[in-house]
């Protein structure tokens, strides 16, 4: 893959700048644009000029019968003579381009190129058209690791399906769970309007469907509102009233209390809630040892 022939300083070019040369190659355009492509010509004393124009023939492959012709500019930089695409002019295309890649404007004078970092459309973007399938695809930074596609399937009628967000007060990332992992599942309502505000959800089968349990959340006591405790020994002070300290207790708390063990057989006859504690009275003196167990509901329900 070398320069087959060239001409420099054709008749009538004396003193003309930029001067012109013709180069015939069997190289591809990408190979011709490699830095230092003209270094060998310059080493053979070919009179190159920085800024001269070259009409260059290239081929898609070395043995191809197809010939492409391009105007390229001769540039000298960092010790090398190189062919580069001509300076941008209104309506020009920055080469080389890549088959099937989208073209975008790279400046404000109509220059086209591809493989830019951002491509923007001020309106809608459509993948496919009615009767012709299309999808939107996004690839990760790691190669050969698949892609994320947004793909439409046929509806029962000519109807639209729209994905839209509500107003957010912060930047948010949503991750789609792996349907093959039991660690995540999307819950789906069993009917069109299955829920009532303030009710608890209940599973309907094992397929991820949920229904309204008909149980209001206000009917459920939170764990923090229920205290189940066994006291230390509070015996030796007679039948009472004996004070049991419980910081969560209020004067409206509901308490269920019983004797777990005592020196003398006895049972609880009264429980009176107060702020931060409650008092217990037994039917008789429990003796030196008395251990109670109780369940306290902080708020009555």
C-alpha positions as CSV (number, residue, x, y, z in Angstrom):
1,X,0.0,0.0,0.0
2,X,2.1,2.9,-1.4
3,X,1.8,6.0,-3.5
4,X,1.5,4.7,-7.1
5,X,2.1,8.1,-8.8
6,X,2.1,11.8,-8.2
7,X,2.5,15.1,-10.0
8,X,3.7,18.4,-8.5
9,X,3.8,21.9,-10.0
10,X,1.8,21.4,-13.1
11,X,2.2,23.9,-15.9
12,X,0.8,27.3,-15.0
13,X,1.3,26.9,-11.3
14,X,4.6,28.7,-11.0
15,X,4.3,31.2,-8.2
16,X,0.7,30.2,-7.4
17,X,-0.2,29.5,-3.8
18,X,-1.7,27.3,-2.7
19,X,-0.2,25.1,-5.3
20,X,-1.8,21.8,-6.3
21,X,-0.6,18.2,-6.6
22,X,-2.2,14.9,-7.7
23,X,-1.6,11.7,-5.8
24,X,-2.7,8.2,-6.9
25,X,-2.8,5.5,-4.2
26,X,-4.4,2.1,-3.5
27,X,-4.7,3.1,0.2
28,X,-8.0,3.6,2.0
29,X,-8.8,7.2,3.0
30,X,-8.1,6.4,6.7
31,X,-4.6,5.2,5.7
32,X,-3.9,8.3,3.7
33,X,-4.8,10.5,6.7
34,X,-2.3,8.8,9.0
35,X,0.3,11.3,10.4
36,X,3.4,11.3,8.4
37,X,1.9,9.8,5.2
38,X,4.0,12.2,3.0
39,X,7.2,11.9,5.0
40,X,8.8,9.5,2.5
41,X,7.9,11.9,-0.4
42,X,9.6,14.8,1.3
43,X,12.6,12.7,2.1
44,X,13.0,12.1,-1.7
45,X,13.1,15.9,-2.2
46,X,9.5,16.3,-3.6
47,X,8.8,20.0,-3.2
48,X,6.0,20.0,-0.7
49,X,4.5,23.2,0.8
50,X,2.6,23.6,4.0
51,X,-0.9,24.5,2.9
52,X,-0.8,23.2,-0.7
53,X,-3.8,21.2,-1.9
54,X,-3.7,17.5,-3.0
55,X,-6.2,15.7,-5.2
56,X,-5.9,12.2,-3.9
57,X,-7.4,8.9,-5.2
58,X,-8.1,6.2,-2.6
59,X,-9.9,2.8,-2.6
60,X,-12.1,1.0,-0.1
61,X,-9.6,-1.8,-0.1
62,X,-6.3,-2.4,-1.9
63,X,-7.7,-4.7,-4.6
64,X,-11.0,-2.9,-5.0
65,X,-12.0,-1.6,-8.5
66,X,-13.8,1.3,-6.8
67,X,-11.8,4.6,-6.8
68,X,-12.7,7.6,-4.5
69,X,-11.2,11.0,-5.0
70,X,-10.8,13.7,-2.2
71,X,-9.3,17.1,-1.9
72,X,-6.9,17.1,1.0
73,X,-4.6,19.7,2.5
74,X,-0.8,19.2,3.0
75,X,0.2,20.1,6.6
76,X,3.6,20.1,8.3
77,X,3.5,19.8,12.1
78,X,5.6,18.2,14.8
79,X,8.2,17.1,12.1
80,X,5.8,15.3,9.9
81,X,4.2,15.9,6.5
82,X,0.5,14.8,6.6
83,X,-2.6,14.9,4.5
84,X,-5.6,16.3,6.3
85,X,-9.2,17.1,5.4
86,X,-9.6,20.6,4.0
87,X,-10.5,23.4,6.4
88,X,-14.2,23.6,7.2
89,X,-16.3,25.6,4.9
90,X,-20.1,26.3,5.2
91,X,-22.0,23.1,4.3
92,X,-19.0,20.8,4.3
93,X,-18.6,17.4,5.9
94,X,-15.8,16.5,8.3
95,X,-14.2,13.2,7.1
96,X,-13.9,10.4,7.6
97,X,-17.5,9.4,8.2
98,X,-18.7,5.9,9.3
99,X,-21.4,3.9,7.6
100,X,-24.8,4.0,9.3
101,X,-23.7,6.6,11.9
102,X,-25.9,9.6,12.6
103,X,-24.7,13.0,11.3
104,X,-24.8,16.0,13.6
105,X,-23.8,19.7,13.2
106,X,-20.4,20.5,14.8
107,X,-20.5,24.3,14.4
108,X,-22.8,27.1,13.4
109,X,-22.0,27.1,9.7
110,X,-23.5,23.8,8.8
111,X,-20.5,21.4,9.1
112,X,-21.6,17.8,9.5
113,X,-19.7,15.0,11.2
114,X,-20.5,11.8,13.2
115,X,-19.4,10.2,16.5
116,X,-19.8,13.3,18.5
117,X,-20.2,13.0,22.3
118,X,-23.7,14.5,22.3
119,X,-26.4,14.6,19.6
120,X,-29.4,16.8,20.4
121,X,-32.8,17.1,18.8
122,X,-35.0,20.0,19.9
123,X,-38.2,18.0,19.3
124,X,-39.2,14.4,19.3
125,X,-37.0,11.4,18.4
126,X,-38.7,8.4,16.8
127,X,-37.4,4.9,16.4
128,X,-39.1,3.1,13.5
129,X,-42.5,4.1,12.1
130,X,-46.0,2.7,11.8
131,X,-45.6,-0.9,10.5
132,X,-41.8,-0.7,10.8
133,X,-40.3,-1.8,14.1
134,X,-37.6,0.3,15.9
135,X,-36.1,0.6,19.3
136,X,-34.0,2.9,21.4
137,X,-30.8,1.3,22.7
138,X,-28.2,2.3,25.3
139,X,-24.9,0.5,25.8
140,X,-22.7,0.4,29.0
141,X,-19.1,1.6,29.0
142,X,-17.8,-2.0,29.1
143,X,-17.8,-3.8,25.8
144,X,-19.8,-7.0,25.1
145,X,-22.0,-6.5,28.2
146,X,-25.3,-6.2,26.4
147,X,-27.6,-3.1,26.2
148,X,-30.8,-1.6,27.5
149,X,-33.5,-1.3,24.9
150,X,-36.9,0.4,24.9
151,X,-39.0,-1.6,22.5
152,X,-42.7,-1.3,21.6
153,X,-45.0,-4.3,20.9
154,X,-48.4,-4.1,19.1
155,X,-51.3,-2.8,21.1
156,X,-54.9,-4.1,20.6
157,X,-55.7,-0.8,18.9
158,X,-53.9,2.3,17.6
159,X,-53.3,3.7,21.1
160,X,-50.3,5.3,22.8
161,X,-48.5,4.1,25.9
162,X,-46.6,6.9,27.8
163,X,-44.0,6.6,30.5
164,X,-43.8,9.9,32.5
165,X,-42.5,11.1,35.8
166,X,-44.2,13.2,38.5
167,X,-42.4,16.3,39.7
168,X,-39.3,15.3,41.8
169,X,-37.6,17.5,44.3
170,X,-34.2,15.9,43.9
171,X,-32.0,14.0,41.4
172,X,-33.2,10.4,41.5
173,X,-31.9,7.1,40.0
174,X,-34.3,4.2,39.6
175,X,-32.9,0.7,39.2
176,X,-34.9,-2.1,37.5
177,X,-34.7,-5.3,39.6
178,X,-33.6,-8.6,38.1
179,X,-36.8,-10.6,37.4
180,X,-34.8,-13.8,37.7
181,X,-33.6,-13.0,41.3
182,X,-36.0,-13.5,44.2
183,X,-34.5,-10.4,45.7
184,X,-36.8,-8.1,43.7
185,X,-40.3,-8.2,42.3
186,X,-42.7,-5.6,40.9
187,X,-46.1,-5.7,42.7
188,X,-49.1,-5.4,40.5
189,X,-52.7,-4.6,41.5
190,X,-55.1,-7.5,40.9
191,X,-57.8,-5.3,39.5
192,X,-58.1,-1.9,37.7
193,X,-58.9,0.1,40.9
194,X,-57.9,-2.3,43.8
195,X,-56.8,0.0,46.6
196,X,-58.3,2.2,49.3
197,X,-56.3,5.1,50.7
198,X,-54.8,4.3,54.1
199,X,-55.3,0.5,53.8
200,X,-52.7,-2.2,54.2
201,X,-51.8,-4.3,51.1
202,X,-52.0,-8.1,51.1
203,X,-50.6,-10.6,48.7
204,X,-52.9,-12.4,46.2
205,X,-51.2,-15.7,45.3
206,X,-47.5,-16.0,44.6
207,X,-47.2,-14.2,41.3
208,X,-46.6,-10.7,42.7
209,X,-50.3,-9.5,42.7
210,X,-51.5,-7.5,45.6
211,X,-55.0,-6.6,46.9
212,X,-56.5,-4.3,49.5
213,X,-56.6,-6.1,52.9
214,X,-59.5,-3.8,54.1
215,X,-57.4,-3.2,57.2
216,X,-56.8,0.5,57.9
217,X,-53.3,1.4,59.0
218,X,-54.8,3.2,61.9
219,X,-56.0,-0.1,63.3
220,X,-52.5,-1.4,63.7
221,X,-50.3,-0.8,66.7
222,X,-46.7,0.0,65.8
223,X,-44.0,-2.1,67.5
224,X,-42.7,1.0,69.3
225,X,-46.2,1.4,70.9
226,X,-46.3,-2.1,72.5
227,X,-44.0,-3.0,75.4
228,X,-43.8,-6.7,76.5
229,X,-41.6,-6.9,79.7
230,X,-40.7,-9.2,82.6
231,X,-39.7,-7.1,85.7
232,X,-36.9,-7.6,88.1
233,X,-37.8,-8.7,91.6
234,X,-40.0,-6.1,93.2
235,X,-41.0,-8.1,96.3
236,X,-40.5,-7.3,99.9
237,X,-42.8,-4.2,100.0
238,X,-46.1,-5.9,100.8
239,X,-49.2,-6.1,98.6
240,X,-48.7,-2.6,97.2
241,X,-49.4,-0.5,95.4
242,X,-46.0,-1.3,94.0
243,X,-44.4,1.0,91.4
244,X,-43.1,-0.4,88.1
245,X,-41.0,2.1,86.0
246,X,-41.9,2.2,82.3
247,X,-40.8,5.3,80.4
248,X,-43.3,4.8,77.6
249,X,-46.3,4.6,80.0
250,X,-48.9,7.4,80.0
251,X,-52.1,7.8,82.1
252,X,-54.1,6.5,79.2
253,X,-52.0,3.4,78.5
254,X,-53.6,-0.1,78.6
255,X,-51.7,-2.7,80.7
256,X,-52.2,-6.4,81.0
257,X,-50.1,-7.6,84.0
258,X,-49.8,-11.0,85.8
259,X,-47.6,-12.6,88.5
260,X,-44.9,-14.7,86.9
261,X,-43.4,-15.9,90.3
262,X,-43.7,-14.9,94.0
263,X,-42.6,-16.2,97.4
264,X,-46.2,-16.4,98.5
265,X,-49.1,-17.3,96.2
266,X,-50.8,-14.1,95.0
267,X,-52.4,-12.5,91.9
268,X,-52.8,-9.0,90.5
269,X,-56.0,-7.2,91.4
270,X,-55.4,-3.6,90.1
271,X,-53.1,-1.9,87.6
272,X,-53.1,1.9,87.5
273,X,-51.1,3.6,84.6
274,X,-49.3,6.9,85.2
275,X,-46.7,9.0,83.5
276,X,-43.5,7.1,83.2
277,X,-44.7,4.3,85.5
278,X,-47.7,2.3,86.7
279,X,-48.6,0.8,90.1
280,X,-49.7,-2.8,90.8
281,X,-51.6,-4.1,93.8
282,X,-51.8,-7.9,94.6
283,X,-54.5,-9.6,96.6
284,X,-52.0,-10.5,99.4
285,X,-48.4,-9.9,100.4
286,X,-46.3,-11.8,97.8
287,X,-43.4,-12.0,100.2
288,X,-39.7,-11.4,99.6
289,X,-39.9,-12.2,95.9
290,X,-42.3,-10.9,93.2
291,X,-41.6,-11.0,89.5
292,X,-44.3,-9.6,87.1
293,X,-44.7,-9.9,83.4
294,X,-46.8,-7.4,81.5
295,X,-47.9,-6.1,78.0
296,X,-48.3,-2.3,77.8
297,X,-50.1,-0.6,74.9
298,X,-48.7,3.0,75.0
299,X,-51.9,4.4,73.4
300,X,-55.4,2.9,73.8
301,X,-57.0,1.8,70.5
